[in-house]
Amino acid sequence: MTHTTPRIIVLAAACALAAIAALPVAQAQDDARGADEAQTRPPHPASAPSSPKPFEELDANADGAISKDEAAIDPPLAQAFGTLDTDADGRLTPSEYAVYAQGQS
């Protein structure tokens, strides 16, 4: 054999090392490209606010008022409950709920 065999082995090893060394650079480029795409893409459209649930649907026990427990199925209503309960009796009357429903429409 001639001296070409060791040269081929050295060349193959050098190519393998170069490929391994390039992996972090390629990964960084992919990460940067992904970040650029994320910045140029329009944001996901905000989900449209849903219509307020009917009073009767929230008044699960049909006692004519919405309790804090009943309001819990509607997180925005539950959050606003203390403000809406103007007489501080722990229940929302139809008129107290109407204030909330009008603001959500």
C-alpha positions as a Markdown table, in Angstrom:
| # | Residue | x | y | z |
|---|---|---|---|---|
| 1 | Met | 0.0 | 0.0 | 0.0 |
| 2 | Thr | 1.0 | 3.6 | -0.4 |
| 3 | His | 0.9 | 6.5 | 1.9 |
| 4 | Thr | -2.7 | 7.4 | 0.8 |
| 5 | Thr | -4.4 | 5.3 | 3.5 |
| 6 | Pro | -3.1 | 7.3 | 6.4 |
| 7 | Arg | -4.0 | 10.5 | 4.7 |
| 8 | Ile | -7.6 | 9.3 | 4.1 |
| 9 | Ile | -7.9 | 8.4 | 7.7 |
| 10 | Val | -6.5 | 11.8 | 8.8 |
| 11 | Leu | -8.8 | 13.5 | 6.4 |
| 12 | Ala | -11.9 | 11.6 | 7.6 |
| 13 | Ala | -11.0 | 12.3 | 11.2 |
| 14 | Ala | -10.6 | 16.0 | 10.4 |
| 15 | Cys | -14.0 | 16.1 | 8.7 |
| 16 | Ala | -15.7 | 14.3 | 11.6 |
| 17 | Leu | -14.1 | 16.8 | 14.1 |
| 18 | Ala | -15.2 | 19.7 | 12.0 |
| 19 | Ala | -18.8 | 18.4 | 11.8 |
| 20 | Ile | -18.9 | 17.9 | 15.6 |
| 21 | Ala | -17.5 | 21.4 | 16.1 |
| 22 | Ala | -20.2 | 22.9 | 13.9 |
| 23 | Leu | -23.1 | 21.4 | 15.8 |
| 24 | Pro | -23.3 | 24.1 | 18.5 |
| 25 | Val | -23.0 | 26.8 | 15.8 |
| 26 | Ala | -25.9 | 25.2 | 13.8 |
| 27 | Gln | -28.0 | 24.9 | 17.0 |
| 28 | Ala | -27.4 | 28.5 | 17.9 |
| 29 | Gln | -28.4 | 29.6 | 14.4 |
| 30 | Asp | -31.6 | 27.5 | 14.6 |
| 31 | Asp | -32.4 | 29.1 | 18.0 |
| 32 | Ala | -31.7 | 32.6 | 16.6 |
| 33 | Arg | -33.9 | 31.8 | 13.5 |
| 34 | Gly | -36.7 | 30.6 | 15.8 |
| 35 | Ala | -36.5 | 33.8 | 17.9 |
| 36 | Asp | -36.6 | 35.9 | 14.8 |
| 37 | Glu | -39.6 | 34.1 | 13.5 |
| 38 | Ala | -41.4 | 34.4 | 16.8 |
| 39 | Gln | -40.8 | 38.2 | 16.7 |
| 40 | Thr | -42.1 | 38.6 | 13.1 |
| 41 | Arg | -45.2 | 36.4 | 13.5 |
| 42 | Pro | -48.3 | 38.2 | 14.6 |
| 43 | Pro | -49.4 | 37.2 | 18.1 |
| 44 | His | -52.2 | 34.7 | 18.5 |
| 45 | Pro | -55.5 | 36.5 | 18.3 |
| 46 | Ala | -56.9 | 37.0 | 21.8 |
| 47 | Ser | -59.8 | 34.8 | 22.4 |
| 48 | Ala | -63.0 | 36.8 | 22.0 |
| 49 | Pro | -64.6 | 37.5 | 25.3 |
| 50 | Ser | -67.5 | 35.2 | 25.8 |
| 51 | Ser | -71.0 | 36.4 | 26.5 |
| 52 | Pro | -71.9 | 36.3 | 30.1 |
| 53 | Lys | -73.8 | 33.2 | 31.2 |
| 54 | Pro | -77.5 | 33.7 | 31.8 |
| 55 | Phe | -78.4 | 34.4 | 35.4 |
| 56 | Glu | -80.6 | 31.3 | 35.6 |
| 57 | Glu | -77.7 | 29.1 | 34.5 |
| 58 | Leu | -75.5 | 30.5 | 37.3 |
| 59 | Asp | -78.2 | 30.3 | 39.9 |
| 60 | Ala | -77.9 | 26.5 | 40.1 |
| 61 | Asn | -80.2 | 26.0 | 43.1 |
| 62 | Ala | -82.8 | 28.4 | 41.6 |
| 63 | Asp | -83.1 | 30.4 | 44.8 |
| 64 | Gly | -83.2 | 33.7 | 42.9 |
| 65 | Ala | -79.6 | 34.7 | 43.7 |
| 66 | Ile | -76.0 | 33.7 | 42.8 |
| 67 | Ser | -73.9 | 32.7 | 45.7 |
| 68 | Lys | -70.1 | 32.8 | 45.8 |
| 69 | Asp | -70.0 | 29.1 | 45.2 |
| 70 | Glu | -72.3 | 29.4 | 42.2 |
| 71 | Ala | -70.2 | 32.3 | 40.9 |
| 72 | Ala | -67.0 | 30.2 | 41.0 |
| 73 | Ile | -67.8 | 28.5 | 37.7 |
| 74 | Asp | -67.3 | 31.9 | 36.0 |
| 75 | Pro | -63.8 | 33.1 | 37.1 |
| 76 | Pro | -64.2 | 36.8 | 36.1 |
| 77 | Leu | -67.6 | 36.9 | 37.9 |
| 78 | Ala | -66.0 | 35.2 | 41.0 |
| 79 | Gln | -63.2 | 37.8 | 40.9 |
| 80 | Ala | -65.7 | 40.7 | 40.7 |
| 81 | Phe | -68.2 | 39.2 | 43.2 |
| 82 | Gly | -67.2 | 41.4 | 46.1 |
| 83 | Thr | -67.6 | 44.6 | 44.1 |
| 84 | Leu | -70.9 | 43.5 | 42.5 |
| 85 | Asp | -72.5 | 42.4 | 45.8 |
| 86 | Thr | -73.4 | 46.0 | 46.7 |
| 87 | Asp | -75.5 | 45.1 | 49.8 |
| 88 | Ala | -72.7 | 42.7 | 51.0 |
| 89 | Asp | -75.1 | 39.9 | 51.7 |
| 90 | Gly | -72.9 | 37.2 | 50.0 |
| 91 | Arg | -75.4 | 36.8 | 47.1 |
| 92 | Leu | -75.9 | 38.5 | 43.8 |
| 93 | Thr | -79.4 | 39.5 | 42.9 |
| 94 | Pro | -80.6 | 39.7 | 39.3 |
| 95 | Ser | -80.0 | 43.5 | 39.3 |
| 96 | Glu | -76.5 | 43.2 | 40.8 |
| 97 | Tyr | -75.7 | 40.5 | 38.2 |
| 98 | Ala | -77.1 | 42.7 | 35.4 |
| 99 | Val | -74.4 | 45.3 | 36.1 |
| 100 | Tyr | -71.7 | 42.6 | 35.5 |
| 101 | Ala | -73.5 | 41.2 | 32.5 |
| 102 | Gln | -73.8 | 44.6 | 30.8 |
| 103 | Gly | -70.0 | 45.2 | 31.3 |
| 104 | Gln | -69.2 | 41.8 | 29.7 |
| 105 | Ser | -71.4 | 42.3 | 26.6 |
